[in-house]
């Protein structure tokens, strides 16, 4: 019977929850700092930084799934496990940012956008999903109804049942596809801020009132504005040919030439990140909750505050993390495969200490993601040819 496991908590056998958590944190810090190198980029928000933020984002999600879905010991991996919502917002932010940068440089017609952008989401998703359905049937003796399979292939996941759905984190696929489908329909090259506003309003209405009666709507309503904030960021950082973006120039000068003030700002951002991460619940902000009347609005605001603090830190820092960047490159693939692997086919938590099981899984996720990307590449190239 599939379900969460309970970790032993015996200090004498080196399986204490606190010791396991400490060892995972120590490993993460060691890998992070040994993978640092001096930055060579000159842009404000280059691909290296966006990859690092994606890597950080997927790790927050993975750690949360270890702590709150894989095991029953909620204190396991604290505090690495408490900001998964920030990771989701980072993904949405990066998606909105990347799509807007592309459309500002080379606008596409709606059909062309769907052929070149939306299909790129579906190809790895379809391949991973087909493998999951086949594996569940062969190894778990678990099958799904034709209706469920069809809805899944279309990217419609109304629920997020950890051990019932084919892959419970796929609730995010439904939400992300909504943004991708709507984006080209409401994109205004001269007024990207208007696109951001329209999408934020649509998502907020859908999330607040659960217009499509989604069982996992409590997750959707926590992430209605991050995609739009990514659009705003791309608009603010846009450098038009023959013109100077004063905001971009100011940020570059501040990052490259300021001394103490830059580190003061980074320290303030880290303090905000740490404090708000420990106080994301609506109950920690009674006045805001009273003003907005709904707690999920406050929780979304706190997640956005943490996300923006992290972005400021990553923009201002002068070192790059090869570890975070690597996880960022494979972040989508890791997202697609990590939960069914650890939920249904886990052997590491059975035979290894919890801390070592987490570390081994982190390595396995990357290796399997590399394999998935190898499967996806020829299919994607073939689709590109027929889509021209």
C-alpha positions as CSV (number, residue, x, y, z in Angstrom):
1,X,0.0,0.0,0.0
2,X,1.5,3.3,-1.0
3,X,1.6,6.1,1.5
4,X,3.9,8.3,3.6
5,X,6.5,6.7,5.9
6,X,7.5,7.5,9.4
7,X,11.2,8.0,10.1
8,X,12.7,6.6,13.3
9,X,14.0,9.1,15.8
10,X,16.7,7.3,17.7
11,X,19.9,9.3,18.4
12,X,21.8,6.2,19.5
13,X,21.4,4.7,16.0
14,X,22.3,7.9,14.2
15,X,18.7,8.2,12.8
16,X,17.6,11.2,14.8
17,X,15.4,13.6,12.7
18,X,17.5,16.5,13.9
19,X,20.8,14.8,13.1
20,X,19.5,13.8,9.6
21,X,18.3,17.3,8.9
22,X,21.6,18.7,10.1
23,X,23.6,16.4,7.8
24,X,21.4,17.3,4.8
25,X,21.9,21.0,5.5
26,X,25.6,20.5,5.9
27,X,25.8,18.6,2.6
28,X,23.8,21.4,0.8
29,X,26.1,24.1,2.2
30,X,29.2,22.2,1.3
31,X,28.1,21.5,-2.3
32,X,26.8,25.1,-2.7
33,X,30.0,26.7,-1.6
34,X,32.4,24.3,-3.3
35,X,30.6,25.0,-6.6
36,X,30.9,28.7,-6.5
37,X,32.9,30.6,-9.1
38,X,33.4,34.2,-9.9
39,X,30.7,35.7,-12.1
40,X,31.7,36.7,-15.7
41,X,28.4,38.1,-16.9
42,X,27.6,41.8,-17.2
43,X,23.8,41.7,-17.7
44,X,21.4,42.4,-14.9
45,X,19.4,39.2,-15.2
46,X,21.4,36.8,-17.4
47,X,20.6,33.2,-18.1
48,X,23.1,32.0,-15.5
49,X,21.2,33.8,-12.8
50,X,17.8,32.6,-14.0
51,X,19.1,29.1,-14.1
52,X,20.3,29.4,-10.5
53,X,16.9,30.7,-9.4
54,X,15.2,27.8,-11.2
55,X,17.6,25.4,-9.4
56,X,16.8,27.0,-6.1
57,X,13.1,26.8,-6.9
58,X,13.0,23.1,-7.7
59,X,15.1,22.3,-4.6
60,X,12.6,24.0,-2.4
61,X,9.8,22.0,-4.0
62,X,11.7,18.7,-3.7
63,X,12.7,19.3,0.0
64,X,9.0,20.1,0.8
65,X,7.9,16.9,-0.9
66,X,10.4,14.9,1.1
67,X,9.3,16.5,4.4
68,X,5.5,16.8,4.0
69,X,4.5,14.1,1.5
70,X,7.2,11.3,1.6
71,X,7.4,11.2,5.4
72,X,5.1,11.9,8.3
73,X,7.8,13.7,10.3
74,X,7.1,17.3,9.5
75,X,10.1,18.5,11.3
76,X,12.4,16.6,8.9
77,X,14.5,19.0,6.7
78,X,13.2,22.1,8.5
79,X,13.8,24.9,7.5
80,X,14.7,23.7,4.0
81,X,11.2,22.4,3.5
82,X,9.1,25.5,4.3
83,X,9.2,27.7,1.2
84,X,8.0,25.4,-1.6
85,X,5.5,28.0,-2.5
86,X,8.3,30.4,-3.2
87,X,9.8,27.8,-5.6
88,X,6.5,27.6,-7.5
89,X,6.4,31.4,-7.7
90,X,10.0,31.4,-9.0
91,X,9.0,29.0,-11.8
92,X,6.0,31.2,-12.8
93,X,8.1,34.4,-12.6
94,X,10.8,32.9,-14.8
95,X,8.2,31.7,-17.3
96,X,6.6,35.1,-17.5
97,X,10.0,36.8,-17.8
98,X,11.4,34.4,-20.5
99,X,8.2,34.5,-22.6
100,X,8.1,38.3,-22.5
101,X,11.8,38.8,-23.3
102,X,11.3,36.5,-26.4
103,X,8.1,38.3,-27.5
104,X,9.7,41.8,-27.1
105,X,12.7,40.7,-29.2
106,X,10.7,38.8,-31.8
107,X,6.9,38.9,-31.6
108,X,5.0,35.9,-32.8
109,X,1.6,35.3,-34.0
110,X,-0.6,33.3,-31.7
111,X,-0.4,30.1,-33.7
112,X,3.4,30.3,-34.1
113,X,3.7,30.9,-30.3
114,X,1.7,27.8,-29.6
115,X,3.8,25.7,-32.1
116,X,7.1,27.0,-30.8
117,X,6.5,27.6,-27.1
118,X,3.5,25.6,-25.8
119,X,4.5,22.4,-27.5
120,X,7.9,22.6,-25.8
121,X,6.1,22.2,-22.5
122,X,4.0,19.2,-23.7
123,X,6.8,17.1,-25.3
124,X,8.8,16.3,-22.2
125,X,5.5,16.2,-20.2
126,X,3.9,13.7,-22.5
127,X,7.0,11.5,-22.6
128,X,7.3,11.5,-18.8
129,X,3.5,10.9,-18.4
130,X,3.4,8.0,-20.8
131,X,6.3,6.3,-19.0
132,X,4.5,6.8,-15.7
133,X,1.3,5.3,-16.9
134,X,3.2,2.3,-18.3
135,X,5.3,1.9,-15.2
136,X,2.4,2.0,-12.9
137,X,0.6,-0.7,-14.9
138,X,3.7,-2.9,-15.1
139,X,5.2,-2.5,-11.7
140,X,2.4,-1.2,-9.4
141,X,-0.5,-3.1,-11.0
142,X,-2.3,0.2,-11.1
143,X,-4.3,1.4,-14.0
144,X,-6.3,4.6,-14.7
145,X,-9.6,5.2,-16.5
146,X,-9.6,6.3,-20.1
147,X,-11.1,9.6,-19.1
148,X,-8.4,10.2,-16.5
149,X,-5.7,9.4,-19.1
150,X,-7.2,11.7,-21.7
151,X,-7.5,14.6,-19.2
152,X,-4.0,14.0,-18.1
153,X,-2.6,14.0,-21.6
154,X,-4.4,17.4,-22.1
155,X,-2.7,18.7,-19.0
156,X,-5.8,18.9,-16.9
157,X,-5.1,17.8,-13.2
158,X,-7.9,19.1,-11.0
159,X,-6.6,17.3,-7.9
160,X,-3.2,16.8,-6.2
161,X,-3.6,13.5,-4.4
162,X,-0.1,12.5,-3.3
163,X,-0.5,8.8,-3.7
164,X,-3.7,8.6,-5.8
165,X,-2.9,10.7,-8.9
166,X,-0.4,9.6,-11.4
167,X,1.8,12.5,-10.3
168,X,0.3,14.9,-7.8
169,X,2.6,17.9,-8.4
170,X,1.1,18.0,-11.9
171,X,-1.6,20.4,-10.6
172,X,1.0,23.0,-11.6
173,X,0.9,21.9,-15.2
174,X,-2.7,22.9,-15.4
175,X,-2.0,26.3,-14.0
176,X,1.1,26.9,-16.1
177,X,-0.6,25.8,-19.4
178,X,-3.4,28.4,-18.6
179,X,-0.8,31.2,-18.5
180,X,0.9,29.9,-21.7
181,X,-2.4,29.7,-23.6
182,X,-3.6,33.1,-22.5
183,X,-0.3,35.0,-22.8
184,X,-0.1,35.5,-26.7
185,X,-3.9,36.3,-26.8
186,X,-3.4,39.3,-24.5
187,X,0.2,40.3,-25.2
188,X,0.8,44.0,-26.1
189,X,4.3,44.7,-27.2
190,X,4.1,48.4,-26.4
191,X,2.3,47.8,-23.1
192,X,3.5,44.6,-21.5
193,X,2.4,45.9,-18.1
194,X,-1.2,45.7,-19.4
195,X,-0.7,42.0,-20.3
196,X,0.6,41.4,-16.8
197,X,-2.4,43.2,-15.3
198,X,-4.9,41.2,-17.4
199,X,-3.3,37.9,-16.6
200,X,-3.1,38.7,-12.9
201,X,-6.8,39.6,-12.8
202,X,-7.9,36.5,-14.7
203,X,-5.8,34.2,-12.5
204,X,-6.9,35.9,-9.3
205,X,-10.6,35.6,-10.2
206,X,-10.2,31.9,-11.2
207,X,-8.2,31.1,-8.1
208,X,-10.4,33.0,-5.7
209,X,-13.7,31.8,-6.9
210,X,-12.6,28.3,-8.1
211,X,-14.5,28.8,-11.4
212,X,-13.5,25.4,-12.7
213,X,-14.3,23.5,-9.5
214,X,-10.7,22.3,-9.1
215,X,-10.0,20.1,-6.1
216,X,-6.5,21.5,-5.8
217,X,-7.6,25.1,-6.1
218,X,-6.2,25.9,-2.7
219,X,-2.8,25.6,-4.5
220,X,-3.7,27.6,-7.5
221,X,-5.0,30.6,-5.6
222,X,-1.7,31.0,-3.8
223,X,0.1,31.6,-7.2
224,X,-1.9,34.1,-9.2
225,X,0.5,37.0,-9.7
226,X,4.1,35.6,-10.0
227,X,3.8,35.0,-13.7
228,X,2.7,38.6,-14.2
229,X,5.5,39.9,-12.1
230,X,7.9,38.1,-14.5
231,X,6.3,40.1,-17.3
232,X,6.8,43.3,-15.4
233,X,10.5,42.5,-14.8
234,X,11.1,41.8,-18.5
235,X,9.4,45.1,-19.4
236,X,11.5,47.1,-16.8
237,X,14.7,45.5,-18.0
238,X,14.0,45.9,-21.7
239,X,16.8,47.7,-23.5
240,X,15.6,49.1,-26.8
241,X,18.0,49.6,-29.7
242,X,19.6,53.0,-29.7
243,X,18.2,53.9,-26.2
244,X,19.6,53.7,-22.7
245,X,17.5,52.0,-19.9
246,X,18.4,54.2,-16.9
247,X,17.0,51.6,-14.5
248,X,19.3,48.8,-16.0
249,X,22.3,51.2,-15.9
250,X,21.6,52.1,-12.3
251,X,21.4,48.5,-11.2
252,X,24.6,47.5,-13.1
253,X,26.5,50.5,-11.6
254,X,25.2,49.7,-8.1
255,X,26.2,46.0,-8.4
256,X,29.6,46.6,-9.9
257,X,30.8,49.8,-8.2
258,X,29.1,50.2,-4.9
259,X,31.0,48.7,-1.9
260,X,29.5,48.6,1.5
261,X,26.0,49.6,0.4
262,X,25.5,46.6,-1.9
263,X,26.3,44.2,1.0
264,X,24.0,46.1,3.3
265,X,21.2,45.7,0.8
266,X,21.9,42.0,0.4
267,X,22.0,41.6,4.2
268,X,18.6,43.3,4.5
269,X,17.2,41.1,1.8
270,X,18.5,38.0,3.5
271,X,17.0,39.1,6.8
272,X,13.7,39.7,5.1
273,X,14.0,36.3,3.4
274,X,14.7,34.5,6.7
275,X,12.1,36.3,8.8
276,X,9.2,36.0,6.4
277,X,10.1,32.4,5.6
278,X,9.4,31.6,9.2
279,X,6.2,33.6,9.2
280,X,4.4,32.9,6.0
281,X,1.1,32.0,7.5
282,X,-1.8,34.4,7.6
283,X,-1.9,34.1,11.4
284,X,1.5,35.8,11.6
285,X,0.1,38.9,9.9
286,X,-3.3,39.6,11.5
287,X,-3.6,43.2,10.3
288,X,-3.0,42.3,6.7
289,X,-5.3,39.3,7.0
290,X,-8.0,41.6,8.4
291,X,-7.5,44.0,5.5
292,X,-7.6,41.4,2.7
293,X,-10.2,39.2,4.5
294,X,-8.8,36.1,2.9
295,X,-5.7,34.4,4.4
296,X,-4.5,33.1,1.1
297,X,-4.0,36.6,-0.2
298,X,-1.6,37.3,2.7
299,X,0.2,34.0,2.2
300,X,0.7,34.8,-1.5
301,X,2.1,38.3,-0.6
302,X,4.6,36.7,1.8
303,X,5.7,34.2,-0.8
304,X,6.2,37.1,-3.3
305,X,8.2,39.1,-0.8
306,X,10.5,36.2,-0.2
307,X,10.9,35.6,-4.0
308,X,11.7,39.3,-4.6
309,X,14.2,39.3,-1.8
310,X,16.0,36.3,-3.3
311,X,16.0,37.8,-6.8
312,X,17.6,41.0,-5.4
313,X,20.3,38.9,-3.7
314,X,21.0,36.8,-6.8
315,X,21.1,39.9,-9.1
316,X,23.6,41.7,-6.8
317,X,25.9,38.8,-6.0
318,X,29.2,38.4,-7.9
319,X,29.6,34.7,-7.8
320,X,27.8,31.9,-9.6
321,X,26.8,28.5,-8.2
322,X,27.4,25.6,-10.7
323,X,25.3,23.3,-8.5
324,X,22.2,25.6,-8.5
325,X,22.7,26.3,-12.2
326,X,22.9,22.5,-13.0
327,X,19.7,21.9,-11.1
328,X,18.2,24.9,-12.9
329,X,19.0,23.5,-16.4
330,X,17.2,20.3,-15.5
331,X,14.6,21.9,-13.3
332,X,11.6,21.1,-15.5
333,X,12.7,17.4,-15.9
334,X,13.3,17.1,-12.2
335,X,9.8,18.5,-11.5
336,X,8.3,16.0,-14.0
337,X,9.8,12.9,-12.4
338,X,10.9,13.5,-8.8
339,X,7.6,12.7,-7.0
340,X,6.6,9.4,-8.7
341,X,10.1,8.1,-8.3
342,X,10.4,8.8,-4.6
343,X,6.7,8.0,-3.8
344,X,6.3,4.7,-5.8
345,X,9.8,3.3,-6.4
346,X,11.7,4.3,-3.4
347,X,14.4,1.9,-2.0
348,X,16.7,4.4,-0.5
349,X,14.6,5.3,2.5
350,X,14.2,1.6,3.1
351,X,17.9,0.7,3.3
352,X,19.7,4.0,4.0
353,X,19.6,6.6,6.8
354,X,17.1,9.3,5.9
355,X,19.8,12.0,5.4
356,X,21.7,9.7,3.0
357,X,18.5,8.7,1.2
358,X,17.8,12.4,0.5
359,X,21.3,13.0,-0.9
360,X,21.2,9.9,-3.1
361,X,17.8,10.9,-4.4
362,X,19.1,14.4,-5.3
363,X,21.8,12.7,-7.4
364,X,19.3,10.2,-9.0
365,X,16.9,13.0,-9.9
366,X,19.6,14.7,-12.0
367,X,20.7,11.5,-13.7
368,X,17.1,10.5,-14.6
369,X,16.4,14.1,-15.8
370,X,19.5,13.9,-18.1
371,X,18.1,10.6,-19.5
372,X,14.7,12.2,-20.0
373,X,16.2,15.2,-21.8
374,X,18.0,12.8,-24.1
375,X,14.7,11.2,-25.0
376,X,13.0,14.5,-25.5
377,X,15.7,16.1,-27.7
378,X,15.2,14.1,-30.9
379,X,11.4,14.3,-30.5
380,X,11.6,18.0,-30.0
381,X,13.8,18.5,-33.1
382,X,11.4,16.4,-35.2
383,X,8.5,18.5,-34.0
384,X,10.4,21.7,-34.8
385,X,10.9,20.5,-38.4
386,X,7.3,19.7,-39.0
387,X,6.1,22.9,-37.3
388,X,8.0,25.2,-39.6
